[in-house]
Amino acid sequence: MLDVSRLHAIPILLEGERGYAFTRADDLRKEIQGRGLSALLMSNPCNPTGKLVQGDELARWVATARELDCTL
């Protein structure tokens, strides 16, 4: 899919000390703004942890992406 769309994969490295969690909207904001991203392709449930992003947490992610004009 990435080859066809000409997107470039940029992995987001997670820290073991945080349980490989990427849950805060601030984390998402930092990645989007810091890397100048216009789109994010994410797996849900997250791979390889199996963590599911849902409810209020997912709503915060969506709101952050919308605010920053980033396709999620």
ABEGO torsion letter per residue (X at the ends): XAAAAGBBBBBBBBBAAAGGBBABAAAAAAAAAAAGBABBBBBOBBOAAGBBBBEAAAAAAAAAAAAAGBBX
